[in-house]
Structures are given as structure tokens and as C-alpha cells.
Amino acid sequence: MPLTRRRFNQSLLAGLGALASPGLLAALVEGQDWARLQRPLPPASEGPIEVLEFFSYGCPHCGRLNQVLPPWLERLPQDVTFRRVPVTFGRSSWETLARLYYTLKATGHLEDLDAAVFTALHEEERPLFQEAELKAWVEAQGADAAEFEAVFHSASVRAQVSRGDRLQSRLGIRSVPGLVVDGRYRVLGRRATRYEDLLEITDGLIRRARSRRGNEG
């Protein structure tokens, strides 16, 4: 079992399947629901509050979180932005999948094929981390094979993957999915029983970040 999957089972959803108590996450507990990052990003008093999701297509839990994200994203306040960061953890297979994400984004196919990648990997068991299989699959989905290959091997895509890995390392993200708010708070979710609970914790950390900025102003 992959390391990231085991850690996720032990921390983020240790109680998955148990009956959730009403108001379980009404008052967030530091060390249980969230943690302060040891090396936060430089503080910002202006600009939007950014929520980062560190993920990999190779992680089935990321796929399940991805399923509950759309309604949450629709409700995001105007002062909040959301950005996904694919990570590799030094694995060549996950590097291929990170490059896939940025390639789909650059070629305009991300919205149509994002969920399909998770399905192909974890339900159909397609080996999309192998480049030949990946290109054949993308072409079968209606994408231009020549354009895809050119972008997939571009310096821009490789640079984005490298930046994502540096950010993951800087913030100390060791497992995925990993949610970080305002570059300083990380979702732990040790009391979570649903993937939606992780987003509820994220909402609480957004409020905390907004309050901190107000106090600094």
C-alpha cells in the first residue's frame, strides 16, 4: 500500500464510516483538526486568501475529495482563491501524472478530463503513468495527440512541476490530499468522518486567516 494512502487512512479519515456527531467540527481544535505550518509563506495582509490543494492523480483519496469540491468551490467567498498543486514525492510515475495535469490545463482539456483521469487510473486500472498508454488514452478522449505531446514535454510544464514540488517541500506536506490555507494553516482532519468535513475545516481556517489579517491591519 502506498505510503501516502496509509498516512491518509491513519489521520485524515481515521473514522471514515462512523456516524458523524452533529456539530463535531463546530469548534476547531488545533492539533486535531488543523496545524500551524512550521515554515509558513510570507504573511500577506492584502490580496485574496489562497487555499492550496496538494494532490496526485495517483491518489484515490484525492479523487474522492475531488468529487465533493465543485459545490464547495461555488460557495467560496470573493476574497478566497483556490489552486491545485500536483506533487510527485520523488516518484517518476507521479511526475508523469503531474505533467499530465499541467498539460491538460494548458491545452484546455482539464475541465473535461480531470475526473476521467481518476476514473481511468483507479476504476479502470489504466496505467496512465506510462507515457505510451497515456498518449493513447488522451487521444481516445478527443485531444490532439501532437499538441498534447509537445506541451507534455515542454520546459514550461517541467518548470511548473518543479515549482509544485518545491512548494510542497517548503510547507512540509507529506501526504495527499493536503489542504493549506493562507500559506500558514494545514488541515489535519483527525476527527473527520467525511470528505466534506475536510472542507468544513478549511472554511474555519479561512475565517481564521481573515481575522488574523484584520487584526494586523
Secondary structure, 3 states (H helix, E strand, C coil): CCHHHHHHHHCCCCCCCCCCCCCCCCCCCECCCEEECCCCCCCCCCCCEEEEEEECCCCHHHHHHHHHHHHHHHCCCCCEEEEEEECCCCCHHHHHHHHHHHHHHHHCCHHHHHHHHHHHHHCCCCCCCCHHHHHHHHHHCCCCHHHHHHHHCCHHHHHHHHHHHHHHHHCCCCCCCEEEECCCEEECCCCCCCHHHHHHHHHHHHHHHHHHHHHHC
